[in-house]
Amino acid sequence: MKESTLLSIAKQEGHPVYVYDANKIEQQFTRLQNAFKGVEKLRINYACKALSNLSILGLMKKMGSGLDTVSIQEVQMGIKAGFKPKDIIFTPNGVSLEEIEKAAKIGVQINIDNLSILEQFGTKHPNIPVCIRINPHVMAGGNSNISVGHIDSKFGISIHQIPHVLRIVENTKMHINGVHMHTGSDILDIEVFLYASEILFDTALQFKNLEFLDFGSGFKVPYREGDIETNIEELGEKLTERFHRFCETYGSTLELAFEPGKFLVSQAGYFLVQVNAVKQTTSTVFAQVDSGFNHLIRPMLYGSHHEIKNISKPNGKERFYTVVGYICETDTFGSNRKIAEISEGDILAFQNAGAYCFTMASNYNSRFRPAEILWYNNQAHVIRKRETFEDLVYNQVLLDFKEKKVVG
Ligand SMILES: *Cc1c(COP(=O)(O)O)cnc(C)c1O
């Protein structure tokens, strides 16, 4: 998006504000589709925990996406946005049997990732088809916080426990219709992904009535210049060829599913804040903005890097700043960043603010969560209003402490 457009949105809608570029989301979706155009039955289920605004879900639906959900509330959001239950997959971790049963009742595809729930669900509902999430024990990416396929991960059923799964299936007569893996949030290496896929294929061969294989996500998007980005086109070519061979061996043409979150929405998002104060200390120049980890927590939570630009004066002489928030804790967005010279009142834009940004926002320090804007058809649409004081206190109950109650 043009910086001048972002700036005028901040002027018009106020700040802090999240802005999403619908064009970029569509581009990424089409890119993924094209990379796998050789696959007869391709299904893309948008992992909506990345950005779950109803209008974003509506946009995904319009493009032909399905939905990957991790809570019953996300399932309900999907239904509200117009998805049919059959276009939603429920892939939770550590939720109760009751929640899974609720989702099954709505009619969404169930994905189970532990043996105990699998056994209970299969015993009670042998006629509802279930997908199983396996843990292939593969480390994708270097950061153990976000690589969930390794040995100590809480996600998935270990591939070493497949004999147990088979015994449960035999005893309950349940129907396993899909096998799923999601190895983590950063695939650095296509070879690692293909290696994990081999494990998925091997596992799949042990189930006779599959309808789909779900390869999860973890596609990497660039966060700064020179960052590695998953080469989707190359992955598409290699995996398509291998998938075809698998289907031949298996004896039927299965559906191939992905569930990207970050890949579809990260780069489409901008978070716009205003600089309240420029504060020079003995060693650092701080730019203090009208936000904090209440609105964008990724830099503090996982050390993520978000590029920061001064869109008010993009051509100014670059200087070094440490950009911090207004929360009464350490809330550093970025240290020693080269940014075009900042004056108080300037608007800064954080990039890659589409995925896991607004959805992780809170009301800490009793601040309002920001508005969300969708830039669609060359127009700014408010898709979430900024909160108000009424929203902050809506569910709270102020007890009356003045009234003297006689005890006894
Ligand atoms: C979060 C999640 C995704 C999406 O991951 P991204 O890195 O955002 O693409 C996919 N599948 C499951 C099961 C998830 O929990």
The ligand as an SDF file (V2000), in Angstrom:
LIG
                    3D

 15 15  0  0  0  0  0  0  0  0999 V2000
   -1.5160  -21.5640   13.8290 C   0  0  0  0  0  0  0  0  0  0  0  0
   -1.7580  -22.7200   12.9950 C   0  0  0  0  0  0  0  0  0  0  0  0
   -1.5640  -22.6450   11.6130 C   0  0  0  0  0  0  0  0  0  0  0  0
   -1.0690  -21.4130   10.9090 C   0  0  0  0  0  0  0  0  0  0  0  0
    0.2930  -21.1980   11.0750 O   0  0  0  0  0  0  0  0  0  0  0  0
    1.0180  -20.0110   10.2880 P   0  0  0  0  0  0  0  0  0  0  0  0
    2.4210  -20.0940   10.6830 O   0  0  0  0  0  0  0  0  0  0  0  0
    0.3710  -18.7440   10.7010 O   0  0  0  0  0  0  0  0  0  0  0  0
    0.8020  -20.2460    8.8410 O   0  0  0  0  0  0  0  0  0  0  0  0
   -1.8540  -23.7730   10.8800 C   0  0  0  0  0  0  0  0  0  0  0  0
   -2.2980  -24.8970   11.4660 N   0  0  0  0  0  0  0  0  0  0  0  0
   -2.4870  -25.0070   12.7850 C   0  0  0  0  0  0  0  0  0  0  0  0
   -2.9990  -26.2640   13.3640 C   0  0  0  0  0  0  0  0  0  0  0  0
   -2.2240  -23.9290   13.5860 C   0  0  0  0  0  0  0  0  0  0  0  0
   -2.4020  -24.0470   14.9150 O   0  0  0  0  0  0  0  0  0  0  0  0
  1  2  1  0
  2  3  1  0
  2 14  2  0
  3  4  1  0
  3 10  2  0
  4  5  1  0
  5  6  1  0
  6  7  2  0
  6  8  1  0
  6  9  1  0
 10 11  1  0
 11 12  2  0
 12 13  1  0
 12 14  1  0
 14 15  1  0
M  END
$$$$
